[in-house]
Amino acid sequence: MKKLVFLLAFFLSLSCSFCADVSLRLMGGYNAGAETMLDTTFVGTAGISLAPVRLRGRDYIFLGAEGSIIPCSAVGIESFNMTDFGLNLGYEMTLLDRLTLILEGYAGIWQCPEVQITGKSTKIEGTSGLSYGGRFSALYNIFPELSAGVFAGYKDFSTDGTSFIKNTQLGLSVKYSVTKGLFSSSDVYLSEIELDPIFPVFYSRYDDHKFGTATFVNNEKNDITSVEVSVYIEQFMTSPSVCTTIDRVKRGETFTADLTAFLDETILTTLMPVNSGAKIIVSYKSLGKRITNEQSVELTTYGRNNMTWEDDRRAAAFVSPRDGSANFFASYVRSVVSDEFNSTTPKNVQMAAALFGALKAYGINYVVDPASAFSDNTGTTQVDFLQFPYQTLLYHGGDCDDLSILNCALLESLGIDTAFITCPGHIFIAFDSGLTPDQAGKGDYVVQDGKVWVPLEITLCQDSFALERSTAMREWKKYPKDRALIPLKDAWQEYNIVGIPDSNPKIEIPSKDEILKGFRKAL
């Protein structure tokens, strides 16, 4: 027993070293046409094999060791068991998913013990010799690890160069792959993976938009079915999410999965770039058995203020009308100035003027960040840092994208539609005037899709409202071919609004007198 355990441990260690398959076999046979005076009708064999060489994708050359017990009897002597131990070399060929053929040769040593003569005290001396032969097996693959079938073989037992027993063996065989069964070994490999960084501000977008691709190879000996590829980022997910399903993948084929993930809101607490551990999980059925393989990978998760500018619409995710500080600021300003509105100027324009005056009194400033400028990053994959509305209020300033985000959030919180305007190296905003194209006439407006927009150059936040409007119109006209007006409602269809839980810090809003003074001056 100890020898068997040692042999199994030895083969398993070789399996780990050579990525080979280790299998156990049990065979029960009938000795047909034995050329001997002994009755050797039945034989039982147990073996172990190691398959270090793989050919044609699903064939193996294997080495093995086996032992047999052959019950023997004859007239005039007591029954005894002859033993046979040896090594075998074979070729295993899988013709069909469920059919495997094995051809092997065998050589070993056999031994007979001392035999008691019936009714006498004398014994026949034991003997031993060499054995050799061959075997052909046909197996039905029940599961990836379990096969059963029939075999036929020939074995010659000789001693001192003379054949002692020659017989033809027929029987049943069971083969069990220890590698497949005990260790759930998978032969579907991750051959290539490409991962983009994760940006928390777009966390809900990753539900159905890929952040990477993974390519797998089906090296199983058969086709696989019901294939599922899942992603699990433990830091930001409660459970793996399935991102790709495939009905069938043929043996030897590659398949590619677009990687998506159902991330939870905890990712919005990420302030600095971190390396996140992720698992790419492929699960499939092989010969009816579900097999799962996991591959650990590293991906970069940036802070919640980061994004890239491949698509200018991305900045819309930062514009949240539910931003606590922005909502409070805008609502308070409206409550102060609403009774001051006149009947000649569109209400939306008056509200925008009131917000301009309040922000100026609050001390909002345009601050160029040389390390994070829209002019340097637009249209590139370079990572930029954008402020949420509450942060720009808290810091009393920001660059052009930060001020655009803040002003849009203030107006949107009051129900006024806004848009980004982009031109080479710059971003500013526009808001819905509330006028029809006929009412607007030839004023300083931009008409698009039937809506009349008022452009605002938000970087002139410490100048005048009139200068903001005139400068914005001049910039709009300067780039007739390289400009875009992006309504926020359209951008939100692609990039969802993100609400930050801690977006309501305490800020000192200007007094009513300061707000009214700024409003009147702006108009």
Secondary structure by P-SEA (a helix, b strand, c coil): caaaaaaaaaaaaaaaaacbbbbbbbbbbbbccccccccccbbbbbbccccccccccccccccccbbbbbbbbcccccbbbbbbbbcccbbbbbccccbbbbbbccccccccccccccccccccccbbbbbbbcbbbbbbbccccbbbbcccbbbbbbccccccccbbbbbbbbbbcccccccccccccccbbbbccccccccccccccccbbbbbbccccbbbcbbbbbbbccccccbbbbccccccccccbbbbbbccccccccccccccbbbbbbbbbbbbbcccbbbbbbbbbbbbbbcccccccccccccccccccccaaaaaaaaaaaaaccccccccccaaaaaaaaaaaaaaaaccccccccccccccccccccbbbbbcaaaaaaaccccaaaaaaaaaaaaaaacbbbbbbbccccccccccccccccccccccccccccbbbbbbccccccccaaaaaaaaaaaaaaccccbbbbcaaaaaacccbbbbcccccccccccaaaaaaaaaaac
